[in-house]
């Protein structure tokens, strides 16, 4: 489980690096837009699954995480604005 978490962090850092260092390519190429759409979908699904898998957390904590994940999805979705 720890290895999977570490590798997931590495993927997120790689994607963040791409979005910061190559914003033009991420916003205009087919591959960049596909990756950005995938990240948007990832954060939307993550927000939906938060209360399903973390039922033991308080509603306030779950709400805060859902808000954070929706913010992540929204920030990625901004790349699709003209």
Secondary structure, 3 states (H helix, E strand, C coil): CHHHHHHHHHHHHHHHHHHHHCHHHHHHCHHHHHHHHHHHHHHHHHHHHHHHHCCCCCHHHHHHHHHHHHHHHHHHHHHHCC
